[in-house]
Amino acid sequence: MIYDLAICGGGPAGVAAGVYASRKRLSTVFITSSFESQSTVSENIQNWIGTVAISGQNLADNLKKHIEAYADDVVNIREDESVIKISKNGRGENFLITTDTCSYEARTVLIATGSHRRKLDIPGAMEFENKGVTYCASCDGPLFAGKDVAVVGGGNAGFETAAQLLAYAKSVTLFNRSTKFKADPVTVKKVMAHPKMRAFNNVRIKKIEGGKFVTSLTYTDDKSGADTALPVQGIFVEIGLIPNTVFAKELIDLNKYGQIPIDPRNQTTKMPGVWAAGDCTDGLYHQNNIAAGDAVKALEDIYLYLRA
């Protein structure tokens, strides 16, 4: 069977695309290893529009229920399969999507496989994940209102996270491993002007400690070699994202970060017939609502492409 569309990914972007594909009656193969995304680890997501608060696991469960409810005989859901390669078929007309268990042929492809956070690899980081250590400020930030928090990472993501936290945290301390911030100077200047904000360059987080929840972190000054313990109740890690795109590298030219470059007007890639949405792209902002919206945008364009 040759499908109209292959959707790769089961997070907010992939599911939004799948629901719209069903509504538009596009024969679709929907391939995902699971319906869990980066937000699954969050206990209380407060910015998923239309829902006051929801856990990350419940969000994943709801996404699965939503697409299953509308799949009908249009969307073939292939859960527990991982895409390992996408290529042109032998005739060069359609796309061959190879998974770890099967292969499928489709006229168009939407890549919505997201990314995963680069984890902090120090003592205590794993033990206190979701117990004060978090990788999603937009999901978990409000839970730390009135508390002393730390941000690890001196790039734009780190400073944007700090800016969010300053709206409700008692204090925000940012730690940067290199000698200079990688964030845009304008952003750095604006955030650092806040009276509750401070930052350290040339330091490394050494360990995280606590009881049921985080109570402190210890950092090392690379110049002096001195260790300092800082009482904090929350640690927000922003040391980079790793896009889940390795399977597409032979089909599409990825950027230096491994992201898929897209046209933000319609989510098209440089490969005709392939679209991408969500955290696997070079889009400027990465959040659940944005990923879902970008996927819907892509589906509208895919529909026009197929019906041209």
C-alpha positions in Angstrom: 0.0 0.0 0.0 1.1 3.5 -0.8 0.0 6.0 1.8 -0.7 9.7 1.2 1.3 10.6 4.3 3.7 9.1 6.8 3.8 10.8 10.2 6.9 10.1 12.3 6.5 11.0 16.0 3.9 10.6 18.7 4.2 13.8 20.7 2.0 16.9 20.5 3.2 17.7 16.9 2.7 14.2 15.6 -0.7 13.7 17.2 -2.0 17.1 16.0 -0.9 16.2 12.5 -2.6 12.7 12.8 -5.9 14.1 13.9 -5.9 16.6 11.1 -4.9 14.0 8.6 -7.9 11.9 9.6 -10.2 14.8 9.3 -8.9 15.5 5.8 -9.2 11.8 4.9 -5.5 11.4 4.0 -4.5 7.8 4.2 -1.8 7.9 6.8 0.7 5.7 8.5 1.4 7.1 12.0 4.7 5.7 13.4 5.9 6.3 16.9 8.0 4.5 19.5 5.6 5.9 22.2 3.3 8.8 22.9 5.5 10.2 25.5 7.5 13.4 25.0 9.9 15.6 27.0 6.9 16.9 29.0 6.0 13.4 30.3 8.4 13.9 33.3 6.5 17.0 34.4 4.1 16.6 37.3 2.0 19.7 36.6 1.9 21.3 33.2 0.0 24.6 33.4 0.4 26.0 29.9 -1.3 23.4 27.7 -4.0 25.6 26.3 -7.5 24.6 27.2 -6.4 22.6 30.3 -5.8 24.4 33.6 -3.3 21.8 34.8 -2.3 18.3 33.7 0.5 15.9 34.4 2.9 15.0 31.6 1.8 11.4 31.7 -1.8 12.3 31.5 -1.0 14.6 28.5 0.7 11.7 26.8 -2.3 9.4 27.6 -4.8 12.0 26.2 -2.8 12.5 23.0 -3.0 8.7 22.4 -6.7 8.6 23.1 -7.3 11.6 20.8 -5.7 10.1 17.7 -7.2 6.6 18.4 -10.7 8.2 18.6 -10.4 9.7 15.2 -8.1 7.3 13.4 -11.0 5.3 11.9 -9.9 3.5 8.8 -7.8 6.4 7.7 -4.8 6.6 10.1 -2.9 3.3 10.6 -1.3 3.7 14.1 2.0 1.9 14.4 3.0 2.2 18.1 6.2 0.7 19.5 8.0 1.2 16.2 11.1 3.4 15.7 12.0 4.9 12.4 15.6 4.1 11.4 15.7 5.5 7.9 13.7 7.5 5.4 14.8 7.4 1.7 13.4 7.7 -1.8 12.0 4.5 -3.2 13.7 2.8 -6.1 11.7 4.8 -8.6 12.4 8.1 -6.9 8.7 8.9 -6.7 7.7 8.2 -3.2 9.3 7.8 0.2 10.3 4.6 1.9 10.1 4.7 5.7 12.0 1.9 7.3 11.4 1.1 11.0 12.9 -1.5 13.3 10.2 -4.0 12.4 8.7 -3.0 9.0 8.8 -0.6 6.1 6.1 1.7 4.5 5.8 3.7 1.4 4.2 7.2 1.3 3.8 10.1 -1.1 4.7 12.7 1.6 6.3 12.6 5.0 6.0 14.7 8.2 8.8 14.4 10.6 7.7 15.3 14.2 10.1 13.2 16.3 11.0 16.0 18.7 14.3 16.1 20.7 15.6 15.1 24.0 17.3 17.2 26.7 21.0 16.9 27.3 21.1 15.7 30.8 23.2 17.0 33.7 25.7 14.3 34.5 26.7 14.9 38.1 26.0 13.2 41.4 22.4 13.9 42.5 21.1 15.0 39.1 19.3 11.7 38.3 18.2 11.1 41.9 16.5 14.5 42.2 15.0 14.7 38.7 11.4 15.8 39.2 12.2 16.4 42.8 13.7 19.9 42.2 15.8 19.2 39.1 13.8 20.0 36.0 14.3 20.4 32.3 11.2 22.4 31.5 10.7 25.9 32.9 7.5 26.6 31.0 6.1 23.3 32.5 7.3 23.5 36.0 8.4 27.1 36.7 5.3 28.2 38.6 5.7 25.4 41.1 8.8 27.2 42.4 7.1 30.6 43.2 8.8 32.3 46.1 11.8 29.9 46.1 15.5 30.3 45.4 16.3 28.6 42.1 19.3 28.0 39.9 19.6 27.8 36.1 22.4 25.8 34.5 23.4 27.0 31.1 24.6 30.4 29.7 23.0 30.3 26.2 19.8 31.9 25.1 17.7 29.0 26.5 19.3 29.5 29.9 18.6 33.3 30.0 15.1 32.8 28.6 14.4 30.3 31.4 15.8 32.8 33.9 13.6 35.5 32.6 10.5 33.3 33.1 11.5 32.3 36.6 12.1 35.9 37.7 8.4 36.5 37.4 7.7 34.4 40.5 11.0 33.0 42.1 12.5 34.6 45.2 15.9 34.6 43.5 17.5 33.2 40.3 21.2 32.2 40.1 22.6 31.2 36.7 25.7 29.1 36.2 27.7 29.2 33.0 30.6 26.8 32.4 32.5 28.9 29.9 34.1 32.3 30.4 31.5 34.2 28.4 27.8 33.9 28.0 26.6 32.4 24.7 23.3 34.2 24.9 22.6 37.3 22.8 24.1 40.4 24.6 20.8 42.2 24.5 19.1 39.3 26.3 21.9 39.1 28.9 21.8 42.8 29.6 18.0 42.8 30.1 17.9 39.7 32.3 20.9 40.7 34.4 19.3 44.1 35.2 16.7 42.4 37.3 17.4 42.8 41.1 16.7 39.2 41.9 19.1 37.9 39.2 22.8 37.0 39.4 25.1 34.8 37.4 28.5 33.1 37.5 30.9 32.4 34.6 33.6 29.8 34.6 32.0 27.5 37.1 30.9 23.8 37.1 28.1 22.3 39.0 29.7 19.6 41.1 26.8 17.9 42.9 23.2 18.2 44.0 22.0 17.3 47.4 18.7 17.2 49.3 16.2 15.0 51.2 12.9 14.3 49.6 13.6 17.3 47.4 16.6 19.4 46.4 18.0 21.6 49.1 21.4 22.7 47.6 23.9 22.5 44.9 27.7 22.7 45.1 29.7 24.4 42.3 33.4 24.7 41.6 35.1 27.9 40.5 37.5 26.8 37.7 39.8 29.7 38.4 40.3 29.3 42.1 39.3 25.6 42.4 37.1 26.6 45.4 33.9 24.7 46.0 30.8 26.6 47.2 27.4 25.2 48.4 24.4 27.2 47.5 20.9 26.6 49.1 18.3 26.2 46.3 15.0 24.5 46.0 14.9 24.2 42.2 17.5 23.6 39.5 16.5 24.3 35.9 18.9 22.7 33.4 19.3 24.3 29.9 22.5 22.8 28.5 21.1 21.9 25.1 18.7 19.8 23.1 19.6 16.8 21.0 17.1 16.5 18.0 15.8 13.0 17.2 16.8 13.2 13.6 19.6 10.8 12.9 17.4 8.7 10.7 16.9 11.6 8.3 20.4 12.7 7.8 20.8 10.9 4.4 17.6 12.5 3.1 17.8 16.0 4.4 20.8 18.3 5.2 20.6 19.0 8.9 22.1 22.1 10.5 25.1 22.0 12.8 22.8 21.2 15.8 21.2 18.2 14.0 18.0 20.1 13.5 15.9 20.1 10.3 15.8 23.5 8.6 12.3 24.5 7.7 10.4 27.3 6.1 8.4 28.7 9.0 5.5 29.8 6.7 4.5 26.2 5.9 7.0 23.9 7.7 8.5 22.6 4.3 12.0 21.3 4.2 14.5 21.5 1.3 13.4 18.1 0.2 10.1 18.3 -1.8 7.5 16.2 -0.2 8.9 16.3 3.3 7.7 18.6 6.1 8.9 18.9 9.7 7.4 20.3 12.9 8.2 20.7 16.6 11.4 20.3 18.5 13.3 18.5 15.7 13.3 21.6 13.6 15.3 24.8 13.7 12.2 26.8 14.6 12.9 29.7 16.9 10.7 28.5 19.8 10.1 25.0 21.1 7.0 24.4 23.3 4.1 21.9 23.2 1.6 24.4 21.9 3.9 25.7 19.2 4.8 22.2 18.1 1.1 21.3 17.7 0.3 24.5 15.8 3.3 24.0 13.5 2.1 20.5 12.7 -1.4 21.7 11.9 0.2 24.3 9.6 2.2 21.6 7.9 -0.9 19.4 7.4 -2.8 22.2 5.7 0.1 22.6 3.3 0.5 18.8 2.8 -3.2 18.6 1.9 -2.8 21.3 -0.8 0.3 19.6 -2.1 -1.4 16.2 -2.4 -4.5 17.7 -4.0 -2.7 19.9 -6.5 
